[in-house]
Amino acid sequence: MNTTKTAKKDLIIVISIVSVMLIGFLWLVRPFLLIEVNNQYNAAWQLAIDGDYYKAHKEFKRLHDKYYAKTLLTSSILFSEDFTQVCIYYDEGDYKSAKSLLDYKIMPKLKDSSKYPNLNKKQNEFVYNMVQSVVETYSSHQAEYEEEDRLYKEQQEAERQRKAAEEAAKVYEVPYEGMSESKIDSTELGTHTKYVKNFNTECISGEIYHASMYYWYSGGNCIYSARCLQGKVSDVKDNRNLEYSNGVMDHSGSTSTNSSSSSSKKKKNQESTTEFDPDDHDIEQYYEDYKEDFEDFDDAYDDFEDNPEYWDDY
């Protein structure tokens, strides 16, 4: 009993599926629609055969927009739209574009029987003759096109090299972050005034690297500084627009805008014009001794530089 019910149920499902598919197929191939579109399709092809490529292309595009996926002629309409564009290129003397579109969209469909468009004998002859004309005409100009391509590539490369040369010769106003350390003296600031080889260290991906510092002075005051790491400028500080107080200013090169409270530092903030050479002192040890008083090494460096009374101890 259960087997009979199951069989009936399966049969109903199969009949339903087949009915839906049949209805869809009949809708797709509705005789009146197929006849209507086919007549318009053939009329558009006659325009192309008569040499009115522009009007034919416009008509195929209209059929594409109006009947896309509604008839079995959909793929043929798409082919015809592309083919009449080939005809337009050829008629305009743009043989390179005609050959390119022919190779890219037309020939693959003509060589594949499953994608071959729905064409009658007259239409097939027209397509064959146009293909031959495009191929032969393009071949007669191929050497010319190849020379044009070669010259174009040469011009593009020359332009690229020109821009590269201009960029290489460009004089920047000041060193900038990311600039190669080897070019640090090539800006309008000129050659640096002072250099500190091992200014501080930085850990990158578990590796310790030594950073160097460059300073530019004017009138006894540091107007610009650049910190370099791994061969490139990593930080800069521009003091050119700052006001000076007795010739003393911060020129550590740090770009940080944060600072610790002055009450938490060992710094005495005593101004000094004494010549300071960081190579003569162990500032890193000073930083380690009073690490809790500073945000970072640069902060400790500023404090040490501004307080000569600490120098004898380090």
C-alpha positions, -999 to 999 in steps of 0.1 A, spaced: 0 0 0 28 24 10 47 15 -21 17 24 -43 13 58 -26 50 65 -30 50 56 -67 20 79 -73 36 107 -55 68 103 -75 48 102 -107 30 135 -98 63 152 -91 78 140 -125 46 152 -143 48 186 -126 85 191 -135 79 180 -171 49 204 -174 69 233 -161 97 226 -185 73 222 -214 55 254 -206 88 272 -204 99 257 -237 67 266 -255 69 301 -241 105 304 -255 96 292 -289 62 308 -292 55 306 -329 42 341 -333 72 356 -314 97 335 -333 83 345 -367 82 382 -357 118 382 -344 130 361 -373 116 385 -399 132 415 -382 165 396 -378 166 388 -415 156 423 -424 186 436 -404 209 412 -422 196 425 -455 206 460 -445 242 447 -437 244 429 -471 233 460 -488 262 479 -472 241 499 -446 263 486 -417 254 514 -393 216 509 -396 220 471 -395 241 474 -363 215 497 -347 187 473 -356 206 442 -342 212 462 -310 175 470 -308 166 433 -312 192 425 -285 177 449 -260 141 440 -267 142 402 -271 173 391 -251 168 356 -237 132 355 -251 138 335 -283 162 309 -297 178 336 -318 194 354 -289 230 342 -295 226 348 -332 215 384 -326 245 390 -303 268 376 -330 252 398 -357 255 429 -335 293 422 -331 297 413 -368 282 445 -381 305 464 -358 334 447 -376 318 458 -409 317 494 -396 354 494 -386 363 480 -420 342 505 -438 359 533 -418 393 520 -427 401 510 -391 414 476 -402 433 470 -369 401 473 -348 381 452 -374 407 424 -372 409 426 -334 371 422 -329 370 395 -356 396 374 -338 382 381 -303 345 376 -308 336 364 -343 360 337 -353 356 316 -321 318 313 -328 323 306 -365 347 278 -356 324 263 -329 294 244 -344 275 247 -312 278 285 -312 275 290 -350 248 317 -357 216 310 -374 224 322 -410 209 314 -444 230 308 -475 231 344 -485 240 356 -451 267 330 -448 283 341 -481 283 377 -469 300 367 -436 326 346 -454 335 374 -479 337 400 -452 360 378 -431 382 373 -460 383 410 -468 392 420 -432 420 393 -430 435 402 -464 434 439 -459 448 437 -424 477 415 -437 485 441 -463 489 467 -436 504 444 -409 540 457 -413 528 492 -410 508 484 -378 538 466 -363 560 496 -370 533 518 -354 532 495 -323 570 496 -321 572 533 -323 544 537 -297 562 514 -273 595 534 -278 576 566 -272 561 552 -240 594 540 -228 611 573 -236 584 592 -217 588 569 -188 625 574 -187 620 612 -191 597 613 -161 621 591 -141 650 614 -150 630 645 -140 621 629 -107 657 619 -100 669 655 -108 641 671 -88 654 692 -59 632 689 -29 628 717 -3 638 695 26 644 658 33 611 638 36 601 605 52 609 576 29 636 595 11 668 576 5 696 584 30 720 587 1 701 617 -12 697 635 21 721 663 11 704 669 -23 676 692 -10 675 730 -9 688 728 27 721 717 13 747 696 31 739 687 67 757 706 94 760 677 119 758 639 118 753 614 147 761 579 135 744 559 163 717 581 175 695 554 189 682 519 182 649 505 170 636 469 170 619 459 138 606 423 135 628 412 162 660 427 147 678 457 163 688 485 140 709 516 147 694 549 136 715 579 125 707 616 128 713 645 105 711 682 116 710 714 96 719 746 115 715 783 107 728 811 128 738 787 155 703 772 157 691 738 144 664 745 118 659 709 106 667 673 116 662 639 100 664 605 115 674 577 92 669 540 96 677 512 72 689 536 46 658 558 45 645 588 64 622 576 90 614 608 110 619 645 104 614 676 125 611 710 109 621 739 132 624 766 106 593 784 117 598 781 154 607 811 176 641 809 193 647 817 230 684 825 237 694 803 208 681 772 226 654 749 211 644 713 208 661 697 177 661 660 186 645 650 154 616 633 171 582 637 154 562 628 184 537 654 197 532 638 231 552 648 261 553 637 298 545 660 326 574 681 336 570 672 372 577 635 364 611 642 348 645 645 362 651 673 337 661 707 352 653 727 321 685 747 324 693 765 292 728 760 278 749 771 249 777 747 257 787 727 226 772 692 229 786 662 211 765 630 218 794 608 207 812 619 239 784 606 262 766 574 270 731 587 266 716 553 263 729 545 299 714 578 311 681 567 296 683 533 313 691 549 347 661 572 346 638 553 322 607 558 344 610 596 340 608 596 302 584 586 275 612 573 252 648 576 243 643 608 224 627 624 254 658 614 275 681 627 248 664 661 249 667 662 287 704 652 287 713 677 260 697 706 279 713 698 312 751 700 310 755 692 347 747 655 339 774 652 312 803 645 334 786 615 349 781 599 315 
